[in-house]
Amino acid sequence: MTRWRITFGLLALVIACLFIDPVRATIGSRDRDSYQVIRDVFKENPNSKSIYLASYDDFYSIEPNFRLRAETDESFAETNYNKVLSAASLGDSAFNAYLRQDGITHVVVPLSSASKREIRHKWGRLGSVSIRLNPPYFREVAQTFGEFPVVLYEVLAVSSLSLVENNLYSLEWSGVRKEFYELQRSIKEVGMYRYDYNKFYIDGLDVSWVLQGTDGLTEKPEFYFQTPNLSNKSFSVEITLLAAYGGNAPTQIIRVSTLLGNQSVVVAAGRPAILKLQLSNSELVSFDNVLPCRLPSTFDSSNGDQRRFCFGIGDIKVRINS
């Protein structure tokens, strides 16, 4: 009986220890979650300050952002992110200056973006974003694993530029469909309280096509270059114009109108044109095709696309003049 009592007592003690867990060994408090390696870096550098940075379709590939969107909405989840993208759209050197000026020592990037070594956003209300994730601007420090893997980069001290804190500008478009310049977002229910989110550009990441509608009306894109917080600054703007479309694309002449007057730009298959402008606050830039817009079947008999293509805008690079 005594031996049975001792055995029962020991068993009860083990069960109690497992349930109560006085040393907290069985409820996960000693486990290292997937982001612990990043917290370890910040613990060693107590003055560190970080921001999140991702390509256009990758913002929610980090767990906190993923949860925040599910619980609120995208506009709330991305509050103030436009300011980061505005600085990033001014190029590597300007973005480096912006980060250092704001005291940012590290950026956290989803692994899916980091694997491409570049942060990409197509132009729209801002210029194109193409930020390289390598020296001399960034150095990889750590990488996590799990369902939402990320890479931590240190911001290196490189740029000697000086930027004002609020460096927002915008391209205010008219004369075209919204999807010509806006990132598209879709949501599809895939189960109870589960949704599939998607971000995409109608014509892809590299171009937006100007079209003629079935009603015979042709889009005439134009934008106001707005810099309300930098009204005394000028910007260099490079715009890539493309022939529509493919290896057999016919030559197109594009008339570009600015404050300084009109100029004609010729584009052909494999021969894009790069338009270089100097712009300041509230300047208007307009585009208009001179030659007719064409059905693809007129120059590629196997192409059944029923849209009439005029020309394309492939890239818009904005840089602040020092």
C-alpha positions as CSV (number, residue, x, y, z in Angstrom):
1,M,0.0,0.0,0.0
2,T,2.8,2.4,0.9
3,R,4.5,1.8,-2.4
4,W,1.2,2.4,-4.3
5,R,0.7,5.7,-2.4
6,I,4.2,6.8,-3.2
7,T,3.7,5.9,-6.9
8,F,0.4,7.7,-7.0
9,G,1.8,10.7,-5.2
10,L,4.6,11.0,-7.7
11,L,2.3,10.6,-10.6
12,A,0.0,13.3,-9.2
13,L,3.0,15.6,-8.8
14,V,4.0,15.1,-12.4
15,I,0.5,15.8,-13.6
16,A,0.3,18.9,-11.4
17,C,3.7,20.2,-12.7
18,L,2.6,19.7,-16.3
19,F,-0.7,21.4,-15.7
20,I,0.5,24.3,-13.5
21,D,3.9,24.6,-15.2
22,P,5.7,26.4,-12.3
23,V,8.8,26.9,-14.4
24,R,6.8,27.8,-17.5
25,A,8.5,25.0,-19.5
26,T,5.5,23.6,-21.3
27,I,3.2,26.4,-22.5
28,G,5.5,28.0,-25.1
29,S,7.0,30.9,-23.1
30,R,10.5,29.6,-23.8
31,D,9.8,28.9,-27.5
32,R,11.4,31.3,-30.0
33,D,8.8,32.7,-32.4
34,S,9.7,33.4,-36.0
35,Y,10.6,37.1,-35.4
36,Q,12.7,36.5,-32.3
37,V,16.0,36.9,-34.3
38,I,14.9,40.4,-35.3
39,R,14.1,41.3,-31.7
40,D,17.5,40.0,-30.7
41,V,19.2,42.4,-33.2
42,F,17.2,45.3,-31.8
43,K,18.0,44.3,-28.2
44,E,21.7,44.5,-29.0
45,N,21.1,48.0,-30.6
46,P,18.7,49.8,-28.3
47,N,18.7,53.0,-30.4
48,S,17.4,51.1,-33.5
49,K,14.4,52.3,-35.4
50,S,12.8,50.3,-38.2
51,I,10.0,50.6,-40.8
52,Y,8.3,48.1,-43.0
53,L,9.0,48.1,-46.8
54,A,7.5,45.9,-49.5
55,S,6.7,45.7,-53.2
56,Y,3.3,46.7,-54.5
57,D,1.8,43.2,-54.0
58,D,3.6,42.2,-50.9
59,F,2.6,44.6,-48.1
60,Y,0.6,42.0,-46.2
61,S,3.3,39.3,-46.3
62,I,4.2,40.1,-42.7
63,E,2.0,38.7,-39.9
64,P,1.1,42.0,-38.1
65,N,0.0,43.7,-41.3
66,F,-1.9,40.5,-42.4
67,R,-3.8,40.5,-39.2
68,L,-4.4,44.3,-39.2
69,R,-6.0,44.1,-42.7
70,A,-8.3,41.3,-41.6
71,E,-9.4,43.2,-38.5
72,T,-9.7,46.7,-40.1
73,D,-9.3,47.6,-43.8
74,E,-6.4,48.2,-46.2
75,S,-6.6,52.0,-46.0
76,F,-6.2,51.9,-42.3
77,A,-3.5,49.3,-42.4
78,E,-1.4,51.4,-44.8
79,T,-1.8,54.7,-43.0
80,N,1.3,56.9,-43.6
81,Y,2.9,54.3,-45.9
82,N,2.3,56.7,-48.8
83,K,4.9,59.1,-47.3
84,V,7.5,56.2,-47.4
85,L,6.7,55.4,-51.0
86,S,6.9,59.1,-51.9
87,A,10.5,59.2,-50.7
88,A,11.3,55.9,-52.3
89,S,10.0,57.1,-55.7
90,L,12.7,59.7,-55.7
91,G,15.4,57.1,-56.1
92,D,18.0,55.2,-54.0
93,S,20.0,58.1,-52.9
94,A,17.1,60.3,-51.9
95,F,15.4,57.4,-50.1
96,N,18.6,56.7,-48.2
97,A,18.7,60.4,-47.1
98,Y,15.0,60.2,-46.1
99,L,15.6,57.1,-43.9
100,R,18.7,58.6,-42.2
101,Q,17.0,62.0,-41.7
102,D,14.1,60.2,-40.0
103,G,16.4,58.2,-37.8
104,I,15.6,54.9,-39.5
105,T,18.4,52.3,-38.9
106,H,16.7,49.2,-40.4
107,V,14.0,48.1,-42.8
108,V,12.0,44.9,-42.6
109,V,11.1,43.4,-46.0
110,P,9.0,40.3,-46.8
111,L,11.2,37.5,-48.0
112,S,9.2,37.3,-51.2
113,S,10.2,40.9,-52.0
114,A,13.8,40.5,-50.7
115,S,14.4,37.5,-52.9
116,K,14.2,39.8,-55.9
117,R,16.7,42.3,-54.2
118,E,14.4,45.2,-55.2
119,I,11.3,47.0,-54.1
120,R,9.0,47.7,-57.0
121,H,5.9,49.9,-57.4
122,K,4.6,51.1,-60.8
123,W,4.1,54.8,-61.3
124,G,0.6,56.2,-60.7
125,R,0.0,59.1,-58.3
126,L,3.7,58.8,-57.6
127,G,6.6,58.1,-59.9
128,S,8.0,54.6,-60.2
129,V,9.6,52.9,-57.2
130,S,12.7,50.8,-57.8
131,I,14.8,50.5,-54.6
132,R,17.8,48.2,-54.6
133,L,18.2,46.1,-51.5
134,N,22.0,45.8,-51.5
135,P,25.1,47.9,-50.9
136,P,25.8,50.7,-50.8
137,Y,22.4,51.5,-49.4
138,F,21.4,48.4,-47.4
139,R,23.1,45.4,-45.8
140,E,21.3,42.2,-44.9
141,V,21.4,41.4,-41.2
142,A,18.9,38.6,-40.5
143,Q,16.3,36.4,-42.0
144,T,13.3,34.7,-40.4
145,F,11.4,31.6,-41.5
146,G,7.9,30.3,-40.9
147,E,4.5,31.3,-42.5
148,F,5.5,35.0,-42.8
149,P,9.2,35.1,-43.4
150,V,11.0,38.5,-43.6
151,V,14.5,39.9,-44.0
152,L,16.0,42.6,-41.9
153,Y,18.3,45.1,-43.6
154,E,20.5,47.7,-42.0
155,V,20.4,51.2,-43.5
156,L,23.9,52.2,-44.5
157,A,25.1,55.8,-44.3
158,V,25.7,56.9,-47.9
159,S,23.7,59.9,-49.2
160,S,24.7,63.5,-48.6
161,L,21.3,64.8,-49.8
162,S,19.2,66.9,-47.5
163,L,15.4,66.4,-47.8
164,V,12.6,68.2,-46.0
165,E,10.6,66.0,-43.7
166,N,7.4,66.1,-45.6
167,N,8.5,65.5,-49.2
168,L,5.1,64.4,-50.6
169,Y,4.3,65.2,-54.2
170,S,1.6,63.7,-56.6
171,L,0.7,63.2,-60.2
172,E,-3.0,64.1,-60.6
173,W,-4.2,62.2,-63.7
174,S,-7.2,62.9,-66.0
175,G,-8.3,61.9,-69.5
176,V,-7.9,58.2,-68.9
177,R,-9.5,55.3,-67.0
178,K,-8.6,55.1,-63.3
179,E,-7.1,51.6,-63.8
180,F,-4.6,53.3,-66.2
181,Y,-2.7,54.7,-63.2
182,E,-4.2,53.0,-60.1
183,L,-3.2,49.8,-58.5
184,Q,-6.2,47.4,-58.6
185,R,-7.3,45.5,-55.6
186,S,-9.7,42.5,-55.5
187,I,-11.1,40.5,-52.6
188,K,-12.7,37.0,-52.9
189,E,-14.3,35.0,-50.1
190,V,-12.7,31.6,-50.0
191,G,-14.3,30.2,-46.9
192,M,-16.1,31.3,-43.7
193,Y,-14.4,34.5,-42.6
194,R,-11.5,33.9,-45.0
195,Y,-10.7,36.0,-48.0
196,D,-8.2,36.0,-50.9
197,Y,-6.7,39.4,-51.5
198,N,-5.0,40.4,-54.7
199,K,-3.2,43.5,-56.0
200,F,-2.4,43.9,-59.7
201,Y,-1.9,46.4,-62.5
202,I,-4.3,46.0,-65.5
203,D,-1.5,46.1,-68.0
204,G,1.2,44.7,-65.8
205,L,4.1,46.3,-64.0
206,D,5.9,47.6,-67.0
207,V,3.4,49.6,-69.1
208,S,0.0,51.3,-69.2
209,W,-1.7,51.4,-72.7
210,V,-3.6,54.4,-74.0
211,L,-6.7,53.1,-75.8
212,Q,-9.4,54.1,-78.2
213,G,-12.8,53.1,-77.0
214,T,-15.5,51.3,-79.0
215,D,-17.3,54.6,-79.1
216,G,-14.4,56.1,-81.2
217,L,-13.2,58.3,-78.3
218,T,-9.5,58.2,-77.6
219,E,-8.0,58.6,-74.2
220,K,-5.8,61.7,-73.8
221,P,-3.8,61.2,-70.6
222,E,-2.5,64.3,-68.7
223,F,-1.3,65.0,-65.2
224,Y,-0.8,67.9,-63.0
225,F,2.5,67.7,-61.2
226,Q,1.6,68.9,-57.6
227,T,4.2,69.7,-55.0
228,P,2.3,71.7,-52.3
229,N,5.0,71.2,-49.7
230,L,7.9,71.8,-52.0
231,S,6.6,74.7,-54.1
232,N,10.1,76.2,-54.4
233,K,11.7,73.0,-55.7
234,S,12.0,71.7,-59.2
235,F,12.0,68.1,-60.3
236,S,13.6,66.1,-63.1
237,V,11.0,63.7,-64.6
238,E,11.8,61.0,-67.2
239,I,8.9,59.4,-69.0
240,T,9.3,56.3,-71.2
241,L,6.9,56.2,-74.2
242,L,6.3,52.9,-76.1
243,A,4.8,51.8,-79.4
244,A,1.7,49.6,-79.0
245,Y,2.5,46.7,-79.0
246,G,4.9,43.8,-79.6
247,G,7.6,43.2,-82.2
248,N,5.4,44.3,-85.1
249,A,4.0,47.4,-83.5
250,P,3.5,50.3,-86.0
251,T,5.3,53.6,-85.6
252,Q,3.4,56.1,-83.5
253,I,3.9,59.9,-83.1
254,I,3.1,61.3,-79.7
255,R,2.5,65.0,-79.1
256,V,3.6,66.1,-75.6
257,S,2.4,69.5,-74.3
258,T,3.9,71.3,-71.3
259,L,4.2,74.8,-70.1
260,L,7.1,75.4,-72.5
261,G,5.1,74.3,-75.6
262,N,4.6,71.2,-77.7
263,Q,7.0,68.6,-78.9
264,S,6.6,65.4,-81.0
265,V,8.1,62.1,-80.0
266,V,8.4,59.1,-82.4
267,V,8.3,55.6,-81.1
268,A,8.4,52.2,-82.9
269,A,8.7,48.5,-82.1
270,G,11.8,48.0,-80.0
271,R,12.6,51.8,-80.0
272,P,11.0,53.5,-77.0
273,A,11.6,57.2,-76.4
274,I,12.6,58.8,-73.1
275,L,11.1,62.2,-72.5
276,K,13.1,64.4,-70.1
277,L,11.2,67.2,-68.4
278,Q,11.9,69.8,-65.7
279,L,8.7,70.4,-63.7
280,S,7.6,72.4,-60.7
281,N,4.4,72.9,-58.7
282,S,1.1,72.7,-60.7
283,E,2.6,72.2,-64.1
284,L,0.4,70.3,-66.6
285,V,1.8,67.5,-68.9
286,S,-0.5,66.2,-71.7
287,F,-0.1,63.4,-74.2
288,D,-1.9,62.9,-77.5
289,N,-1.4,60.4,-80.3
290,V,-0.9,61.9,-83.8
291,L,-1.3,58.7,-85.9
292,P,-4.5,56.5,-85.7
293,C,-4.8,53.9,-82.9
294,R,-4.8,50.3,-84.3
295,L,-6.4,46.9,-83.7
296,P,-3.6,44.4,-83.1
297,S,-4.9,42.2,-85.9
298,T,-3.9,44.9,-88.4
299,F,-0.2,44.3,-87.8
300,D,-0.4,40.8,-86.2
301,S,-3.0,38.6,-87.9
302,S,-3.1,36.0,-85.2
303,N,-3.9,38.6,-82.4
304,G,-7.6,38.7,-81.6
305,D,-7.5,41.5,-79.0
306,Q,-10.4,43.8,-79.8
307,R,-8.9,46.9,-78.1
308,R,-7.5,49.7,-80.3
309,F,-4.0,50.6,-79.0
310,C,-2.5,54.0,-79.3
311,F,0.7,54.1,-77.4
312,G,2.0,53.2,-73.9
313,I,3.7,54.8,-70.9
314,G,6.3,52.5,-69.6
315,D,8.0,54.3,-66.8
316,I,8.0,57.6,-64.9
317,K,11.1,58.4,-62.9
318,V,10.9,61.5,-60.6
319,R,14.0,63.0,-59.1
320,I,14.3,66.1,-56.9
321,N,16.8,68.7,-58.1
322,S,19.4,69.6,-55.6
